[in-house]
Amino acid sequence: MNRSCIFKLSAVAGLILASFGASANTSLYKIVPINTSLGNESYGSAIDSKGNIAGDTRDGTDGIPFRDEAPFGMDNTFTYLDWYDLESYCYRQLGYNSCENWSERQWHGINGAGGLEREREAFYQGYTANAHGFDNSGQKLMQNPTSDYKPGGSSSLVADSNNVVVNAFSVDDDIIGLTSSGYYELGNSQYGLAYRERGFVGDVILPPPTTFNGKAVSDIVTKMGRTMAFDSFKYPADDTGETFIVGSASVTPFDYRDSSKDYDGRDVGRCFSNDVAIDDPGASPNCQNFAFSTKGFVWNKSGTSGVSVAVWNTDGHGNDTESNRSEKSYMSSIRGAIVPNHELIASEGSTDSAPIYPDARDYEGQPILVGYNTRRDSNNLLMQAAVFRPIDKDSLDLTQDNQWQSTYISGAEVEHGDHYIYSNSRATDINNNLLVIGESKRSGYYPENGAAASRIFVADANADTPKATYLSETSESIFFVGSGGIAASVNNYNEIVGTIDAETAREYNGKQRRHRGFINPYDFTGTHAHRRALFENKAWWLDDLTNDENVSGTNNHYRIIAASDINDKGEIAATALYCASGYDNTGHNAYCGGGTDIEKVVAVKLEPTVDLDDPDATVTIIPRSVEQEAISRQAGSLGPWSLLLLALAGVRRKYKR
């Protein structure tokens, strides 16, 4: 990675470093490994206020990302079914010159694990889980997921056949994530899936609704409907408040009359007879790929009740009278939530002269949600980033549907002028200052600076019409025009973490760029001047902030490839490349054992080496050097494509108060 903005450590810098003596802090973060034996690769996904980490593992590729309501955040026709569809997506939306290899890995998996083909053929061949969730001690989560509906009636659950991913910690420090039902043995060497994803909090699995628009939902929704859980809030935001979980829930079937949704001749239309769902859809090979329209959803913590957040398509066509149009499904999801409470934050104490949240702004004490909603444009259903704010701030009723109004984020719309320059966009998190972060996926038909990347943006949820500011349009040096990444989490100090391209090489008709974890102490309402000053008032690759210039030290065994979550203490849940023997030097692209040792992808926690709230704290940041020679790394079990898996998996997320 030959980036002009990163430089070799000069002799002058070395002398300055030496002048601080042995007691000086020469890195802002120390790296703490999180050990688990559950999979070939482990990812740090969430961190709570106490510094506990949770995450998930992979043995192979996802195929279709587990965290997307619609495949790759854009396929609301649900027609990405096989190897050829994956290759088509790569050519049209990613543009790599290696799409045949990319689709091979996503379809067949790696070393006999993962891949979409194993899911598609599981009915006849059985299935072994690819993803396992783990807690702070490395123990497996959701080993025996529950389902009121069991395909085949008395069928038994196949052990270790359910995928689990972790998304966040709740306000009560419970783990929030997604699990599949696992596969039920039907006899005759056949296996049925009840649901591909359902959200969970702690040990509670969140169900789809039983009614929609005042009517009972289809039987296939209650039996096989999917849910997702991403965040939580407490309302009211005090000791009397109740905990709620946010995400999405299936409400109606997709257009099952569309034959393009049939995989390998298995007719999804046969899941219905005269518009009535068959009695046991999970026991039919035709229904294993069944999908749904989703609504942004809020559940109570026990999962005993839930409500939809807002109507689809609120810009002139705002109603829920249709859920499918031209073979496409309406979709909506909530990815982040906050109840602004400036008194709570100020009372937690800061030695800074200004509180974290200096004014109440307009939505004090009200649940503000972010994610995406569908906008109808003729027969096209566009999934784009939105902020959801209470319609009536004085009488919010969390027992009733559609209590929020969704507002699309200006500048993150899919359509600009007469062109769909983005394939989708979504807001991913929000903090107590109402700072929103998110991503807009550039369409493959309209690449920017050689890449059809996911552009990271920020917005102000307090504005009447929140407007996206893309980090590539700021003066931050690590973000460049056309750079892509993941906007993972933002804490209440406006410190944003995620994943960003670490090189400027052309992706469209070229190779995929390498990625690195980053932190950006963004200047916004409530930013602490002294905390931001510790970062020299700018964004960094986390590798630079873990550089202690000690070749033999713990930090030099790791290079941070993704950051997924950050708490208010500045502790970060992250994912790293690990070199057991230690990298040959402290440079960004140093060899592991001269280029012959194997690196592994592991979950880590980053702990600040100083108290970030101490106004007298100081640290000396020494950027890692960059060698100029080309490198050829030896990779671990998933090889160099593991970073692509990471990007598609969208590892996350956050802790909120």
Secondary structure, 3 states (H helix, E strand, C coil): CCCCCCCCCCHHHHHHHHHCCCCCCCCCEEEEECCCCCCCEEEEEEECCCCCEEEEEECCECCCCCCCCCHHHCCCCCCCCCHHHHHHHHHHHHCCCCHHHHHHHHHHCECCEECHHHHHCHHHHCCCCCEEEECCCCCECCCCCCCCCCCCCCCEECCCCCCEEEEEECCCCCEEEEECCCEEEEECCEEEECCCCEEEECCEECCCCCEECCEECCHHHHHHCCEEEEEEEEECCCCCCEEEEEEEEEEEECCCCCHHHCECCECHHHHEECCEECCCHHHCHHHCCCCEEEEEEEEECCCCCEEECCCCCCCCCCCCCCCEECCEECCCEEEEEECCCHHHHHHCCCCCCCCCCCCCCCCCCCCEEEEEEEEEECCEEEEEEEEEEECCCCCCCCCCCCCEEEEECECCCCEECCEECEEEEEEEEECCCCEEEEEEEECCCCCECCECCEEEEEEECCCCCCECEEHHHCCCCCCCCCCCEEEEEECCCCEEEEEEECCCCCCCCCCCCCEEEEEEECCCCCCCHHHHHHCCCCCEEHHHHCCCCCCCCHHHHEEEEEEEEECCCCCEEEEEEECCCCECCCCCCCCEHHHCCECEEEEEEEEECCCCCCCCCCCCCCCCCCCCCCCCCECCCCHHHHHHHHHHHCCCCCCCC
